[in-house]
Amino acid sequence: MHKVGIITYYGDNYGGCLQAYAMQTLVQQFGCVPHLIRNNHFQKSNTFNNKIKHIFEVLLHPVDFICRQKYVNILRKGEVIRCAKFDSFRKKKMIFSPFPELTLYNWHSSKIEGYDTFVCGSDQIWNPNLYPVDPIYFMRFVNNGAKKVAYAPSVGVSTIDYKFDAQIKEDLSDYHYISVREDDGANAIANIIGKHVDSVLDPTLLLNSKDWAKITGENNYGNYIFCYLFSESPFFDECKKYIKEKTGLKVLTLPYSLRELKSKDQLVFDAGPEDFVTLIEHAKLVLTDSFHATAFSVNLSTPFLTLERHKAGEKKSMNSRIYTILKKVNLENRLISNKVQLESFDLLKMLNVDFSEPTKLLQKLREQDRLRFSNAIVNE
């Protein structure tokens, strides 16, 4: 049977972990045997830079640092529970390769064999600001003539610094098929390699609501707004306050920012990947600045509002992937960048979305991209 090695991010991040599960499930649905290739991306330079930045923050703003530590300690305790849930999900739901873990120090000498096709896929594995042309995520370790396929890796940003062009062109020169997750990323990669690059759906969107129902649970929270927000922007607090007053609903939040930790909302620390999908599935409204929370809301037909985390034109903006999916399903009106836009939603419009057209558009795209993906893996 056709064996497929999948190289992607599958760590303690809801979107990353769930897209890896989706990739594996899709390969199984195509009649192949999937294995997730274990990998560890320890970025030494980034870690060093973060430590230096941390030291300067303490020295320059000692009072702020001391006040913040209270909340940081709360978050750390919550992360212990959350990480255990991720570990459990990976053990129960994911199929890993028997080969040793790939690292930035051993990839060049690794011998991962027995696979007909290798796929690198989804999440922001090609984002030059996170993983500067990473040899593992660009599959430089594949040296046995196996077919290489890129399905929906995310560039994350609108433009790629020209200093990465030569290495990207070399790395992608022997790929059988190349696609990425956003329109801007497809154009950027196509300009570098001189070939057409498809802009395709995230793997989580290639599974339908029935597929996701296999891992979701019951609603234990009643009626609620689900918040999954990363930005520290005060504007996000304004939006949340306005929506709470407008709807009268309680707020459940997965706290990933100091702003969310300080809130009076119901903080959820014990949510694993299955719980994340469940929280979106049963919410009366999802408020987020996350691509995957937006994607799952669209896929599960849950009303949502997506806030812009970055300003338009900002160099490290990751808005491109959100723009692309909302444009593809004709839901761009659910993207909020200012208070005027937010206040244009009355209660009925806020809590109700006509998903009939978006669902049809998504289904058409899903069928198209599933065919592209399966052909790239199985066909010569």
C-alpha positions as CSV (number, residue, x, y, z in Angstrom):
1,M,0.0,0.0,0.0
2,H,1.2,3.5,-0.8
3,K,3.0,5.0,2.2
4,V,3.1,8.7,2.9
5,G,5.4,10.6,5.2
6,I,4.0,13.8,6.5
7,I,6.3,16.6,7.7
8,T,4.4,19.4,9.5
9,Y,4.0,21.2,12.8
10,Y,1.9,19.2,15.3
11,G,2.8,20.8,18.7
12,D,0.8,22.4,21.5
13,N,-1.1,24.8,19.2
14,Y,-4.8,24.1,18.4
15,G,-4.6,25.0,14.7
16,G,-1.2,23.3,14.2
17,C,-2.2,20.1,15.9
18,L,-5.6,19.9,14.3
19,Q,-4.3,20.5,10.8
20,A,-1.7,17.7,11.3
21,Y,-4.6,15.4,12.3
22,A,-6.5,16.5,9.2
23,M,-3.6,15.8,6.9
24,Q,-3.2,12.3,8.4
25,T,-7.0,11.7,8.1
26,L,-7.1,12.9,4.5
27,V,-4.2,10.6,3.5
28,Q,-6.1,7.7,5.0
29,Q,-9.3,8.7,3.2
30,F,-7.2,8.6,-0.1
31,G,-6.4,4.9,0.6
32,C,-2.8,5.4,1.7
33,V,-0.9,4.7,4.9
34,P,0.1,8.0,6.7
35,H,3.0,8.5,9.1
36,L,3.7,11.9,10.8
37,I,7.5,12.4,10.8
38,R,8.6,13.4,14.2
39,N,10.5,16.7,14.2
40,N,11.9,19.2,16.7
41,H,12.5,22.8,15.6
42,F,14.7,24.3,18.2
43,Q,15.7,27.7,16.9
44,K,18.8,28.6,18.9
45,S,19.1,32.2,17.6
46,N,15.5,32.9,18.2
47,T,15.7,31.5,21.8
48,F,18.8,33.6,22.5
49,N,17.2,36.8,21.1
50,N,14.1,36.2,23.2
51,K,16.1,35.8,26.4
52,I,18.0,39.1,25.6
53,K,14.6,40.8,24.9
54,H,13.3,39.5,28.2
55,I,16.3,40.8,30.2
56,F,15.9,44.3,28.7
57,E,12.2,44.2,29.6
58,V,13.0,43.4,33.2
59,L,15.7,46.1,33.5
60,L,13.7,48.9,31.7
61,H,10.3,48.1,33.3
62,P,10.8,46.3,36.6
63,V,7.4,47.3,38.1
64,D,5.5,46.2,35.0
65,F,7.4,42.9,35.1
66,I,6.6,42.2,38.7
67,C,2.9,43.0,38.2
68,R,2.8,40.8,35.1
69,Q,4.4,37.8,36.8
70,K,1.2,37.1,38.7
71,Y,-0.6,36.5,35.5
72,V,2.3,34.7,33.8
73,N,2.3,32.2,36.7
74,I,-1.5,31.6,36.3
75,L,-0.9,30.9,32.6
76,R,1.9,28.5,33.3
77,K,-0.2,26.5,35.6
78,G,-2.9,26.3,33.0
79,E,-0.4,25.3,30.3
80,V,0.5,22.2,32.3
81,I,-3.1,21.0,32.1
82,R,-3.4,22.0,28.4
83,C,-0.2,20.3,27.4
84,A,-1.3,17.1,29.0
85,K,-4.5,17.2,26.8
86,F,-2.4,17.8,23.7
87,D,-0.1,14.8,24.6
88,S,-3.2,12.6,25.1
89,F,-4.7,13.7,21.7
90,R,-1.4,12.9,19.9
91,K,-1.2,9.5,21.5
92,K,-4.8,8.6,20.8
93,K,-5.3,10.1,17.4
94,M,-1.9,10.4,15.5
95,I,0.2,7.9,13.7
96,F,3.9,8.6,14.0
97,S,6.8,7.3,12.0
98,P,9.1,4.8,13.8
99,F,12.1,6.7,12.7
100,P,14.1,9.0,15.1
101,E,13.0,12.6,15.6
102,L,14.4,15.0,13.0
103,T,16.3,18.1,14.4
104,L,18.2,20.9,13.0
105,Y,21.3,19.0,14.0
106,N,20.7,15.5,12.6
107,W,18.4,16.0,9.5
108,H,21.3,15.9,7.0
109,S,22.4,12.4,8.2
110,S,18.9,11.0,8.7
111,K,17.7,8.0,6.7
112,I,14.0,8.0,6.6
113,E,13.0,5.4,4.1
114,G,10.1,3.2,2.9
115,Y,7.8,6.0,1.9
116,D,6.5,6.5,-1.7
117,T,5.6,10.2,-1.1
118,F,6.6,12.8,1.4
119,V,4.2,15.7,2.1
120,C,5.0,18.9,3.8
121,G,1.9,20.7,4.8
122,S,-0.1,23.5,6.2
123,D,0.5,25.7,9.3
124,Q,3.1,28.4,8.9
125,I,6.0,26.1,8.2
126,W,7.2,28.3,5.3
127,N,6.8,31.6,7.1
128,P,10.3,33.2,6.8
129,N,9.8,35.2,10.0
130,L,9.3,32.0,12.0
131,Y,11.4,29.3,10.2
132,P,13.8,31.0,7.8
133,V,13.9,28.4,4.9
134,D,13.9,25.6,7.4
135,P,15.7,22.5,5.9
136,I,13.2,20.1,7.6
137,Y,10.1,21.9,6.6
138,F,11.4,22.2,3.0
139,M,12.1,18.5,3.1
140,R,15.9,18.7,2.4
141,F,16.2,15.4,4.3
142,V,14.5,13.5,1.5
143,N,17.3,12.0,-0.6
144,N,16.0,8.6,-1.8
145,G,14.1,9.7,-4.9
146,A,10.7,9.7,-3.2
147,K,8.1,12.1,-4.5
148,K,7.8,15.4,-2.8
149,V,4.5,17.2,-2.4
150,A,3.7,20.5,-0.8
151,Y,0.0,20.8,0.3
152,A,-1.0,24.1,1.8
153,P,2.1,25.1,3.7
154,S,1.5,28.7,4.9
155,V,3.9,31.5,4.0
156,G,2.0,33.5,6.6
157,V,3.1,36.9,5.2
158,S,2.3,38.8,2.1
159,T,5.9,39.2,0.8
160,I,9.1,37.2,1.1
161,D,12.4,38.9,1.6
162,Y,14.5,38.5,-1.6
163,K,17.4,37.2,0.5
164,F,15.5,33.8,0.8
165,D,14.8,33.5,-2.9
166,A,17.8,31.4,-4.0
167,Q,17.5,28.8,-1.2
168,I,13.7,28.5,-1.7
169,K,14.2,28.0,-5.5
170,E,16.8,25.3,-4.9
171,D,14.7,23.5,-2.3
172,L,11.6,23.4,-4.4
173,S,13.3,22.5,-7.7
174,D,12.5,18.7,-7.4
175,Y,8.9,18.9,-6.0
176,H,6.2,17.0,-7.8
177,Y,3.4,19.4,-6.8
178,I,3.4,22.7,-4.9
179,S,0.5,24.6,-3.4
180,V,0.2,27.0,-0.5
181,R,-2.6,28.2,1.8
182,E,-3.0,31.8,0.8
183,D,-3.2,33.9,-2.4
184,D,-0.3,36.2,-1.6
185,G,1.9,33.2,-0.6
186,A,1.1,31.5,-3.9
187,N,2.1,34.6,-5.9
188,A,5.3,35.0,-3.8
189,I,6.4,31.4,-4.3
190,A,5.4,31.4,-8.0
191,N,7.6,34.5,-8.6
192,I,10.6,32.8,-7.0
193,I,10.4,29.5,-8.8
194,G,8.9,30.7,-12.1
195,K,6.0,28.2,-12.0
196,H,2.3,28.3,-11.2
197,V,1.5,27.6,-7.5
198,D,-2.0,26.7,-6.4
199,S,-3.7,28.5,-3.5
200,V,-5.6,25.8,-1.7
201,L,-7.8,25.2,1.4
202,D,-6.2,24.4,4.7
203,P,-6.4,20.6,5.5
204,T,-8.9,21.2,8.3
205,L,-11.4,22.6,5.6
206,L,-11.0,19.4,3.5
207,L,-12.7,17.5,6.3
208,N,-16.4,18.3,6.6
209,S,-18.5,18.8,9.7
210,K,-19.4,15.0,9.9
211,D,-15.6,14.2,9.9
212,W,-15.1,16.7,12.8
213,A,-18.1,15.4,14.7
214,K,-16.1,12.2,15.3
215,I,-13.9,14.0,17.8
216,T,-16.2,16.7,19.3
217,G,-18.2,16.4,22.5
218,E,-21.3,17.8,24.2
219,N,-21.9,21.4,25.1
220,N,-21.2,21.8,28.9
221,Y,-21.4,25.6,29.0
222,G,-24.9,26.6,27.9
223,N,-25.1,29.7,25.7
224,Y,-21.8,31.6,25.3
225,I,-19.5,33.7,23.2
226,F,-16.2,31.9,22.5
227,C,-13.1,34.2,22.5
228,Y,-9.8,33.0,21.0
229,L,-7.7,36.2,20.8
230,F,-4.0,36.8,20.8
231,S,-3.5,40.5,20.3
232,E,-2.9,42.8,23.3
233,S,-4.8,45.6,21.4
234,P,-7.1,47.7,23.6
235,F,-9.5,47.7,20.6
236,F,-10.1,44.0,21.2
237,D,-11.4,44.8,24.7
238,E,-13.7,47.5,23.2
239,C,-15.1,45.0,20.8
240,K,-15.6,42.3,23.4
241,K,-17.3,44.8,25.8
242,Y,-19.6,46.0,23.0
243,I,-20.6,42.5,22.0
244,K,-21.2,41.4,25.6
245,E,-23.5,44.4,26.2
246,K,-25.3,43.8,22.9
247,T,-25.9,40.1,23.4
248,G,-26.0,39.6,27.1
249,L,-24.1,36.4,26.7
250,K,-21.3,35.1,28.9
251,V,-17.8,34.8,27.5
252,L,-15.6,31.8,27.5
253,T,-12.0,32.5,26.6
254,L,-8.8,30.5,26.0
255,P,-6.3,33.0,27.5
256,Y,-3.2,33.5,25.4
257,S,-2.5,37.2,26.1
258,L,-2.1,39.2,29.3
259,R,-5.2,41.2,28.3
260,E,-7.3,38.0,28.3
261,L,-5.8,36.8,31.5
262,K,-6.8,40.0,33.2
263,S,-10.4,39.8,32.0
264,K,-13.4,38.9,34.1
265,D,-14.5,36.3,31.6
266,Q,-14.6,32.6,32.2
267,L,-11.1,31.4,31.5
268,V,-10.7,27.9,30.1
269,F,-7.3,26.3,30.7
270,D,-8.1,22.6,30.3
271,A,-9.1,22.5,26.6
272,G,-7.4,20.0,24.4
273,P,-7.7,20.0,20.5
274,E,-11.1,18.1,20.6
275,D,-12.4,20.7,23.1
276,F,-11.3,23.6,20.9
277,V,-13.5,22.3,18.0
278,T,-16.3,21.6,20.4
279,L,-16.2,25.1,21.9
280,I,-16.5,26.5,18.3
281,E,-19.2,24.1,17.3
282,H,-21.6,25.0,20.1
283,A,-20.8,28.8,20.5
284,K,-23.5,31.3,19.7
285,L,-20.7,33.6,18.4
286,V,-16.9,33.2,17.9
287,L,-14.8,36.3,18.4
288,T,-11.2,35.7,17.2
289,D,-8.1,37.0,15.4
290,S,-7.0,33.4,14.6
291,F,-7.0,31.8,11.1
292,H,-8.0,28.4,12.4
293,A,-10.7,29.6,14.7
294,T,-12.1,31.5,11.6
295,A,-11.7,28.4,9.4
296,F,-13.5,26.1,11.9
297,S,-16.3,28.7,12.3
298,V,-16.9,28.7,8.6
299,N,-16.6,24.9,8.3
300,L,-19.0,24.2,11.2
301,S,-21.4,27.1,10.3
302,T,-20.9,28.9,13.6
303,P,-21.5,32.7,13.5
304,F,-18.2,34.6,14.0
305,L,-16.5,37.9,13.9
306,T,-12.8,38.0,13.0
307,L,-10.7,40.9,14.3
308,E,-7.6,42.1,12.4
309,R,-4.6,41.3,14.5
310,H,-2.3,43.4,12.3
311,K,-2.7,46.7,10.5
312,A,-3.0,46.6,6.7
313,G,0.4,46.8,5.1
314,E,2.3,45.9,8.3
315,K,5.5,44.0,7.3
316,K,5.0,41.0,9.6
317,S,1.2,40.9,9.2
318,M,-0.3,37.4,9.1
319,N,-3.7,38.7,7.8
320,S,-3.2,37.3,4.3
321,R,-4.4,33.8,5.2
322,I,-7.6,35.2,6.8
323,Y,-8.3,37.5,3.9
324,T,-7.9,34.5,1.5
325,I,-10.3,32.1,3.2
326,L,-13.0,34.8,3.8
327,K,-12.7,35.9,0.2
328,K,-13.1,32.4,-1.1
329,V,-16.4,31.8,0.8
330,N,-17.7,35.3,0.4
331,L,-17.7,36.2,4.1
332,E,-15.4,39.2,4.0
333,N,-18.1,41.2,5.8
334,R,-17.3,39.2,9.0
335,L,-13.8,40.8,9.2
336,I,-13.7,43.7,11.6
337,S,-10.9,46.4,11.5
338,N,-12.6,49.3,13.3
339,K,-15.5,50.1,15.7
340,V,-17.7,51.6,12.9
341,Q,-17.7,48.2,11.2
342,L,-18.5,46.5,14.5
343,E,-21.4,48.8,15.3
344,S,-22.9,48.2,11.9
345,F,-23.9,44.7,13.1
346,D,-27.3,44.7,14.9
347,L,-28.0,41.8,17.3
348,L,-29.8,39.7,14.7
349,K,-27.0,40.2,12.1
350,M,-24.3,39.5,14.7
351,L,-25.6,36.2,15.9
352,N,-26.9,34.9,12.6
353,V,-25.1,34.2,9.4
354,D,-26.6,32.8,6.3
355,F,-24.2,30.0,5.6
356,S,-26.0,28.6,2.5
357,E,-23.8,30.3,-0.1
358,P,-20.5,30.0,1.9
359,T,-21.2,26.2,2.4
360,K,-21.8,25.7,-1.3
361,L,-18.6,27.6,-2.2
362,L,-16.7,25.7,0.5
363,Q,-17.9,22.3,-0.8
364,K,-16.9,23.1,-4.4
365,L,-13.5,24.2,-3.3
366,R,-13.2,21.2,-1.0
367,E,-13.9,18.8,-3.8
368,Q,-11.4,20.5,-6.1
369,D,-8.6,20.6,-3.5
370,R,-9.2,17.0,-2.3
371,L,-8.8,15.9,-5.9
372,R,-5.6,18.0,-6.3
373,F,-4.2,16.6,-3.1
374,S,-5.0,12.9,-3.8
375,N,-3.7,13.1,-7.4
376,A,-0.5,14.7,-6.2
377,I,0.1,11.9,-3.7
378,V,-1.1,8.8,-5.6
379,N,-0.6,9.6,-9.3
380,E,2.8,9.6,-11.1
